[in-house]
Amino acid sequence: MSKYKMSIRQNRNVQDLVVRIMEQKGLTASEAVKDSVNLETHRLALKSSHNSFALQTWGLGYKYVKTLANPIIEVEFDALQERLIADIMEKKAVRKKTAVFFFLLRALDPLGYNLPP
């Protein structure tokens, strides 16, 4: 297990993703991030060529974006989650933080949010 601390203070779209997962699943911010990194979201993130676009345009259809009271999140990922994140980093040529954002984005697919494929 490895701890990862990320600040999303400057990224209101990602805060909104986290809050929506928290609300839908009854999780804390840390649990929402951890829960989003799994084999299914990995598959969806790899399959999509629009992750960056979807992340940038997230929230345009909403009247307001939901934010976190504390936008600094510490998560403890297990070995499988670390491998999944590393795979996205390599195959999508992104940093760890962005890879985690892609997982968060794709975690909303099964929750009924309409995202570009």
N, CA, C and O atoms as a DFTB+ gen file, in Angstrom:
468 C
 N C O
     1  1       0.843      -1.180       0.000
     2  2       0.000       0.000       0.000
     3  2       0.888       1.243       0.000
     4  3       1.927       1.293       0.658
     5  1       0.448       2.233      -0.753
     6  2       1.190       3.489      -0.765
     7  2       0.223       4.654      -0.608
     8  3      -0.871       4.662      -1.171
     9  1       0.655       5.631       0.168
    10  2      -0.177       6.811       0.382
    11  2       0.102       7.830      -0.714
    12  3       1.245       8.016      -1.133
    13  1      -0.942       8.475      -1.161
    14  2      -0.837       9.503      -2.195
    15  2      -1.657      10.699      -1.744
    16  3      -2.839      10.574      -1.424
    17  1      -1.019      11.850      -1.724
    18  2      -1.688      13.079      -1.311
    19  2      -1.806      13.985      -2.527
    20  3      -0.812      14.290      -3.187
    21  1      -3.027      14.411      -2.816
    22  2      -3.208      15.292      -3.972
    23  2      -4.065      16.492      -3.596
    24  3      -5.047      16.385      -2.860
    25  1      -3.660      17.630      -4.125
    26  2      -4.428      18.852      -3.930
    27  2      -5.212      19.128      -5.209
    28  3      -4.648      19.179      -6.302
    29  1      -6.523      19.305      -5.049
    30  2      -7.356      19.655      -6.206
    31  2      -8.005      21.021      -5.982
    32  3      -9.071      21.323      -6.517
    33  1      -7.330      21.825      -5.179
    34  2      -7.807      23.175      -4.859
    35  2      -8.047      23.998      -6.128
    36  3      -9.029      24.736      -6.214
    37  1      -7.161      23.872      -7.099
    38  2      -7.242      24.674      -8.318
    39  2      -8.122      24.052      -9.398
    40  3      -8.322      24.651     -10.455
    41  1      -8.647      22.863      -9.142
    42  2      -9.427      22.186     -10.177
    43  2     -10.844      21.894      -9.685
    44  3     -11.122      20.839      -9.117
    45  1     -11.718      22.850      -9.919
    46  2     -13.102      22.728      -9.462
    47  2     -13.841      21.587     -10.171
    48  3     -14.719      20.962      -9.578
    49  1     -13.499      21.316     -11.414
    50  2     -14.147      20.207     -12.127
    51  2     -13.874      18.875     -11.432
    52  3     -14.782      18.060     -11.267
    53  1     -12.635      18.656     -11.029
    54  2     -12.292      17.408     -10.351
    55  2     -12.949      17.354      -8.972
    56  3     -13.394      16.292      -8.537
    57  1     -13.009      18.490      -8.288
    58  2     -13.724      18.518      -7.008
    59  2     -15.171      18.082      -7.212
    60  3     -15.716      17.325      -6.410
    61  1     -15.780      18.557      -8.276
    62  2     -17.164      18.200      -8.574
    63  2     -17.298      16.693      -8.831
    64  3     -18.256      16.069      -8.375
    65  1     -16.346      16.118      -9.553
    66  2     -16.365      14.667      -9.793
    67  2     -16.350      13.913      -8.465
    68  3     -17.137      12.991      -8.252
    69  1     -15.448      14.317      -7.582
    70  2     -15.317      13.648      -6.285
    71  2     -16.606      13.779      -5.481
    72  3     -17.089      12.799      -4.915
    73  1     -17.164      14.992      -5.430
    74  2     -18.391      15.216      -4.655
    75  2     -19.537      14.368      -5.197
    76  3     -20.297      13.792      -4.418
    77  1     -19.670      14.285      -6.497
    78  2     -20.763      13.493      -7.082
    79  2     -20.617      12.002      -6.753
    80  3     -21.610      11.328      -6.479
    81  1     -19.394      11.493      -6.780
    82  2     -19.169      10.097      -6.395
    83  2     -19.478       9.915      -4.909
    84  3     -20.110       8.934      -4.518
    85  1     -19.031      10.860      -4.087
    86  2     -19.311      10.800      -2.648
    87  2     -20.814      10.731      -2.393
    88  3     -21.283       9.901      -1.615
    89  1     -21.557      11.604      -3.050
    90  2     -23.008      11.668      -2.842
    91  2     -23.713      10.404      -3.330
    92  3     -24.605       9.885      -2.658
    93  1     -23.314       9.917      -4.490
    94  2     -23.956       8.733      -5.066
    95  2     -23.690       7.470      -4.250
    96  3     -24.558       6.606      -4.127
    97  1     -22.479       7.371      -3.692
    98  2     -22.084       6.128      -3.024
    99  2     -21.985       6.242      -1.503
   100  3     -21.716       5.248      -0.829
   101  1     -22.197       7.434      -0.958
   102  2     -22.106       7.615       0.486
   103  2     -20.695       7.427       1.028
   104  3     -20.503       6.783       2.059
   105  1     -19.708       7.991       0.333
   106  2     -18.305       7.824       0.696
   107  2     -17.675       9.144       1.121
   108  3     -18.224      10.214       0.858
   109  1     -16.522       9.065       1.778
   110  2     -15.711      10.249       2.034
   111  2     -14.947      10.575       0.746
   112  3     -14.962       9.791      -0.203
   113  1     -14.288      11.722       0.720
   114  2     -13.512      12.098      -0.468
   115  2     -12.410      11.075      -0.735
   116  3     -12.216      10.650      -1.874
   117  1     -11.701      10.688       0.299
   118  2     -10.625       9.704       0.151
   119  2     -11.166       8.366      -0.348
   120  3     -10.573       7.742      -1.228
   121  1     -12.277       7.933       0.209
   122  2     -12.893       6.672      -0.223
   123  2     -13.383       6.756      -1.667
   124  3     -13.287       5.782      -2.413
   125  1     -13.905       7.915      -2.062
   126  2     -14.395       8.090      -3.434
   127  2     -13.254       7.959      -4.438
   128  3     -13.406       7.325      -5.482
   129  1     -12.112       8.563      -4.116
   130  2     -10.956       8.469      -5.013
   131  2     -10.468       7.022      -5.069
   132  3     -10.241       6.484      -6.153
   133  1     -10.308       6.402      -3.920
   134  2      -9.835       5.005      -3.867
   135  2     -10.795       4.079      -4.610
   136  3     -10.362       3.221      -5.379
   137  1     -12.079       4.247      -4.385
   138  2     -13.097       3.402      -5.011
   139  2     -13.112       3.547      -6.534
   140  3     -13.479       2.610      -7.244
   141  1     -12.719       4.707      -7.031
   142  2     -12.781       4.951      -8.476
   143  2     -11.673       4.241      -9.251
   144  3     -11.794       4.049     -10.461
   145  1     -10.606       3.852      -8.577
   146  2      -9.483       3.188      -9.254
   147  2      -9.704       1.679      -9.190
   148  3      -9.395       1.031      -8.190
   149  1     -10.245       1.133     -10.284
   150  2     -10.544      -0.299     -10.338
   151  2     -10.419      -0.793     -11.780
   152  3     -10.172      -0.009     -12.696
   153  1     -10.590      -2.078     -11.965
   154  2     -10.413      -2.671     -13.299
   155  2     -11.402      -2.121     -14.326
   156  3     -11.037      -1.916     -15.483
   157  1     -12.632      -1.885     -13.923
   158  2     -13.649      -1.382     -14.861
   159  2     -13.331       0.046     -15.313
   160  3     -13.389       0.345     -16.506
   161  1     -12.996       0.930     -14.364
   162  2     -12.683       2.310     -14.756
   163  2     -11.377       2.355     -15.547
   164  3     -11.204       3.214     -16.412
   165  1     -10.468       1.444     -15.256
   166  2      -9.226       1.341     -16.024
   167  2      -9.549       1.004     -17.477
   168  3      -9.023       1.625     -18.401
   169  1     -10.418       0.015     -17.666
   170  2     -10.818      -0.386     -19.024
   171  2     -11.477       0.782     -19.755
   172  3     -11.170       1.041     -20.918
   173  1     -12.384       1.487     -19.073
   174  2     -13.077       2.620     -19.697
   175  2     -12.111       3.753     -20.034
   176  3     -12.224       4.371     -21.092
   177  1     -11.165       4.025     -19.142
   178  2     -10.191       5.097     -19.381
   179  2      -9.272       4.756     -20.546
   180  3      -8.931       5.628     -21.346
   181  1      -8.869       3.490     -20.646
   182  2      -8.015       3.076     -21.768
   183  2      -8.757       3.146     -23.093
   184  3      -8.198       3.563     -24.107
   185  1     -10.002       2.743     -23.076
   186  2     -10.812       2.696     -24.298
   187  2     -11.108       4.099     -24.838
   188  3     -11.214       4.291     -26.049
   189  1     -11.239       5.059     -23.953
   190  2     -11.637       6.405     -24.365
   191  2     -10.460       7.223     -24.889
   192  3      -9.363       7.198     -24.331
   193  1     -10.716       7.935     -25.959
   194  2      -9.713       8.877     -26.465
   195  2     -10.104      10.307     -26.087
   196  3      -9.452      11.263     -26.508
   197  1     -11.163      10.451     -25.295
   198  2     -11.683      11.779     -24.958
   199  2     -11.586      12.115     -23.475
   200  3     -12.294      13.009     -23.011
   201  1     -10.732      11.429     -22.713
   202  2     -10.637      11.690     -21.280
   203  2     -10.287      13.144     -20.978
   204  3     -10.938      13.780     -20.149
   205  1      -9.271      13.668     -21.641
   206  2      -8.840      15.045     -21.373
   207  2      -9.931      16.038     -21.740
   208  3     -10.203      16.971     -20.985
   209  1     -10.554      15.843     -22.892
   210  2     -11.639      16.726     -23.331
   211  2     -12.810      16.663     -22.349
   212  3     -13.354      17.695     -21.956
   213  1     -13.191      15.457     -21.960
   214  2     -14.322      15.286     -21.037
   215  2     -14.029      15.954     -19.700
   216  3     -14.919      16.547     -19.091
   217  1     -12.791      15.860     -19.245
   218  2     -12.417      16.475     -17.978
   219  2     -12.466      17.999     -18.072
   220  3     -12.938      18.665     -17.150
   221  1     -11.981      18.548     -19.181
   222  2     -11.973      20.002     -19.366
   223  2     -13.374      20.575     -19.483
   224  3     -13.634      21.684     -19.016
   225  1     -14.270      19.834     -20.098
   226  2     -15.621      20.358     -20.331
   227  2     -16.621      19.913     -19.275
   228  3     -17.800      20.261     -19.347
   229  1     -16.155      19.144     -18.294
   230  2     -17.043      18.674     -17.233
   231  2     -17.715      19.869     -16.548
   232  3     -17.070      20.882     -16.279
   233  1     -18.974      19.745     -16.278
   234  2     -19.686      20.769     -15.528
   235  2     -20.326      21.855     -16.365
   236  3     -21.043      22.699     -15.827
   237  1     -20.086      21.858     -17.675
   238  2     -20.657      22.918     -18.514
   239  2     -22.180      22.872     -18.537
   240  3     -22.823      23.902     -18.735
   241  1     -22.759      21.710     -18.341
   242  2     -24.211      21.581     -18.367
   243  2     -24.878      21.788     -17.016
   244  3     -26.098      21.679     -16.902
   245  1     -24.086      22.084     -15.996
   246  2     -24.638      22.250     -14.656
   247  2     -24.691      23.722     -14.276
   248  3     -23.858      24.513     -14.717
   249  1     -25.670      24.087     -13.459
   250  2     -25.784      25.475     -13.014
   251  2     -24.622      25.851     -12.104
   252  3     -24.154      26.989     -12.128
   253  1     -24.166      24.912     -11.316
   254  2     -23.031      25.177     -10.444
   255  2     -22.205      23.910     -10.275
   256  3     -22.691      22.793     -10.449
   257  1     -20.954      24.121      -9.935
   258  2     -20.028      23.021      -9.707
   259  2     -19.897      22.834      -8.198
   260  3     -19.704      23.800      -7.459
   261  1     -20.003      21.604      -7.755
   262  2     -19.897      21.300      -6.327
   263  2     -18.421      21.229      -5.940
   264  3     -17.614      20.633      -6.652
   265  1     -18.078      21.840      -4.809
   266  2     -16.686      21.845      -4.370
   267  2     -16.556      21.192      -2.993
   268  3     -17.534      21.021      -2.266
   269  1     -15.342      20.843      -2.671
   270  2     -15.032      20.203      -1.390
   271  2     -14.634      21.244      -0.349
   272  3     -14.005      22.248      -0.684
   273  1     -14.993      21.013       0.898
   274  2     -14.560      21.886       1.989
   275  2     -13.043      21.790       2.150
   276  3     -12.381      22.789       2.430
   277  1     -12.497      20.588       1.973
   278  2     -11.051      20.375       2.044
   279  2     -10.596      19.700       0.751
   280  3     -10.729      18.484       0.612
   281  1     -10.058      20.476      -0.199
   282  2      -9.672      19.913      -1.493
   283  2      -8.298      19.239      -1.519
   284  3      -7.716      19.053      -2.588
   285  1      -7.787      18.878      -0.355
   286  2      -6.542      18.109      -0.289
   287  2      -6.920      16.720       0.205
   288  3      -7.417      16.551       1.319
   289  1      -6.675      15.736      -0.642
   290  2      -7.133      14.375      -0.366
   291  2      -5.936      13.443      -0.248
   292  3      -5.039      13.456      -1.090
   293  1      -5.933      12.633       0.807
   294  2      -4.893      11.625       0.984
   295  2      -5.534      10.249       0.826
   296  3      -6.513       9.918       1.495
   297  1      -4.956       9.460      -0.074
   298  2      -5.513       8.146      -0.403
   299  2      -4.424       7.088      -0.259
   300  3      -3.259       7.333      -0.572
   301  1      -4.812       5.925       0.213
   302  2      -3.882       4.802       0.294
   303  2      -4.294       3.773      -0.754
   304  3      -5.280       3.056      -0.589
   305  1      -3.513       3.715      -1.841
   306  2      -3.791       2.776      -2.924
   307  2      -3.109       1.442      -2.650
   308  3      -2.001       1.400      -2.115
   309  1      -3.782       0.344      -3.024
   310  2      -3.155      -0.971      -2.898
   311  2      -2.291      -1.229      -4.138
   312  3      -2.241      -0.407      -5.053
   313  1      -1.619      -2.371      -4.155
   314  2      -0.678      -2.691      -5.241
   315  2      -1.365      -2.750      -6.602
   316  3      -0.825      -2.248      -7.587
   317  1      -2.547      -3.356      -6.669
   318  2      -3.272      -3.427      -7.942
   319  2      -3.629      -2.029      -8.429
   320  3      -3.452      -1.719      -9.607
   321  1      -4.123      -1.194      -7.546
   322  2      -4.488       0.166      -7.941
   323  2      -3.270       0.941      -8.434
   324  3      -3.365       1.693      -9.404
   325  1      -2.133       0.763      -7.777
   326  2      -0.895       1.424      -8.221
   327  2      -0.520       0.966      -9.629
   328  3      -0.097       1.779     -10.451
   329  1      -0.672      -0.331      -9.913
   330  2      -0.368      -0.849     -11.258
   331  2      -1.332      -0.283     -12.296
   332  3      -0.920       0.063     -13.404
   333  1      -2.606      -0.189     -11.943
   334  2      -3.595       0.366     -12.877
   335  2      -3.288       1.831     -13.179
   336  3      -3.362       2.261     -14.330
   337  1      -2.947       2.586     -12.155
   338  2      -2.599       4.003     -12.340
   339  2      -1.353       4.127     -13.211
   340  3      -1.317       4.938     -14.136
   341  1      -0.332       3.324     -12.916
   342  2       0.911       3.363     -13.700
   343  2       0.646       3.019     -15.164
   344  3       1.254       3.608     -16.059
   345  1      -0.242       2.088     -15.410
   346  2      -0.579       1.701     -16.780
   347  2      -1.229       2.864     -17.534
   348  3      -0.894       3.119     -18.691
   349  1      -2.148       3.562     -16.887
   350  2      -2.777       4.730     -17.526
   351  2      -1.736       5.819     -17.765
   352  3      -1.731       6.456     -18.818
   353  1      -0.857       6.031     -16.790
   354  2       0.198       7.037     -16.955
   355  2       1.037       6.747     -18.192
   356  3       1.335       7.646     -18.978
   357  1       1.411       5.496     -18.352
   358  2       2.250       5.105     -19.486
   359  2       1.491       5.175     -20.809
   360  3       1.975       5.773     -21.770
   361  1       0.321       4.577     -20.862
   362  2      -0.402       4.472     -22.130
   363  2      -1.066       5.768     -22.570
   364  3      -1.284       5.974     -23.764
   365  1      -1.389       6.639     -21.632
   366  2      -2.010       7.925     -21.977
   367  2      -1.013       9.081     -21.879
   368  3      -1.357      10.229     -22.160
   369  1       0.222       8.772     -21.481
   370  2       1.296       9.760     -21.352
   371  2       0.870      10.940     -20.478
   372  3       0.939      12.098     -20.889
   373  1       0.429      10.611     -19.261
   374  2      -0.011      11.639     -18.310
   375  2       0.673      11.415     -16.964
   376  3       1.226      10.347     -16.699
   377  1       0.623      12.448     -16.120
   378  2       1.153      12.343     -14.764
   379  2       0.174      11.564     -13.887
   380  3      -0.969      11.314     -14.270
   381  1       0.649      11.190     -12.713
   382  2      -0.166      10.387     -11.796
   383  2      -1.474      11.092     -11.447
   384  3      -2.536      10.470     -11.454
   385  1      -1.402      12.372     -11.145
   386  2      -2.596      13.123     -10.755
   387  2      -3.640      13.095     -11.872
   388  3      -4.827      12.904     -11.609
   389  1      -3.204      13.284     -13.106
   390  2      -4.126      13.262     -14.245
   391  2      -4.698      11.866     -14.446
   392  3      -5.879      11.722     -14.765
   393  1      -3.882      10.844     -14.264
   394  2      -4.378       9.467     -14.379
   395  2      -5.487       9.218     -13.358
   396  3      -6.508       8.612     -13.681
   397  1      -5.285       9.684     -12.134
   398  2      -6.315       9.534     -11.098
   399  2      -7.573      10.293     -11.506
   400  3      -8.685       9.814     -11.280
   401  1      -7.408      11.474     -12.105
   402  2      -8.567      12.242     -12.587
   403  2      -9.351      11.433     -13.622
   404  3     -10.582      11.439     -13.615
   405  1      -8.634      10.735     -14.514
   406  2      -9.308       9.917     -15.530
   407  2     -10.133       8.808     -14.877
   408  3     -11.244       8.514     -15.318
   409  1      -9.588       8.195     -13.830
   410  2     -10.342       7.163     -13.109
   411  2     -11.602       7.762     -12.488
   412  3     -12.678       7.169     -12.571
   413  1     -11.475       8.930     -11.869
   414  2     -12.641       9.591     -11.269
   415  2     -13.705       9.862     -12.325
   416  3     -14.891       9.610     -12.112
   417  1     -13.267      10.370     -13.449
   418  2     -14.190      10.681     -14.534
   419  2     -14.934       9.426     -14.987
   420  3     -16.156       9.446     -15.137
   421  1     -14.208       8.353     -15.200
   422  2     -14.818       7.122     -15.700
   423  2     -15.632       6.393     -14.630
   424  3     -16.451       5.537     -14.963
   425  1     -15.423       6.716     -13.365
   426  2     -16.243       6.132     -12.291
   427  2     -17.678       6.639     -12.365
   428  3     -18.582       6.031     -11.791
   429  1     -17.892       7.746     -13.066
   430  2     -19.243       8.302     -13.196
   431  2     -20.041       7.635     -14.309
   432  3     -21.267       7.744     -14.333
   433  1     -19.370       6.949     -15.232
   434  2     -20.079       6.240     -16.314
   435  2     -21.166       5.309     -15.776
   436  3     -22.324       5.436     -16.175
   437  1     -20.824       4.372     -14.875
   438  2     -21.862       3.449     -14.390
   439  2     -22.891       4.105     -13.466
   440  3     -23.908       3.493     -13.139
   441  1     -22.634       5.337     -13.049
   442  2     -23.581       6.043     -12.179
   443  2     -24.623       6.817     -12.978
   444  3     -25.461       7.518     -12.411
   445  1     -24.562       6.682     -14.307
   446  2     -25.588       7.288     -15.149
   447  2     -25.241       8.641     -15.747
   448  3     -26.091       9.271     -16.377
   449  1     -24.014       9.098     -15.565
   450  2     -23.611      10.368     -16.167
   451  2     -23.248      10.134     -17.626
   452  3     -22.652       9.113     -17.968
   453  1     -23.605      11.068     -18.470
   454  2     -23.406      10.945     -19.906
   455  2     -22.050      11.541     -20.283
   456  3     -21.896      12.761     -20.343
   457  1     -21.077      10.678     -20.535
   458  2     -19.724      11.116     -20.866
   459  2     -19.371      10.692     -22.279
   460  3     -19.883       9.686     -22.769
   461  1     -18.489      11.459     -22.951
   462  2     -18.067      11.038     -24.287
   463  2     -17.298       9.723     -24.204
   464  3     -16.539       9.510     -23.259
   465  1     -17.486       8.855     -25.169
   466  2     -16.808       7.543     -25.145
   467  2     -15.309       7.665     -25.331
   468  3     -14.603       6.657     -25.335
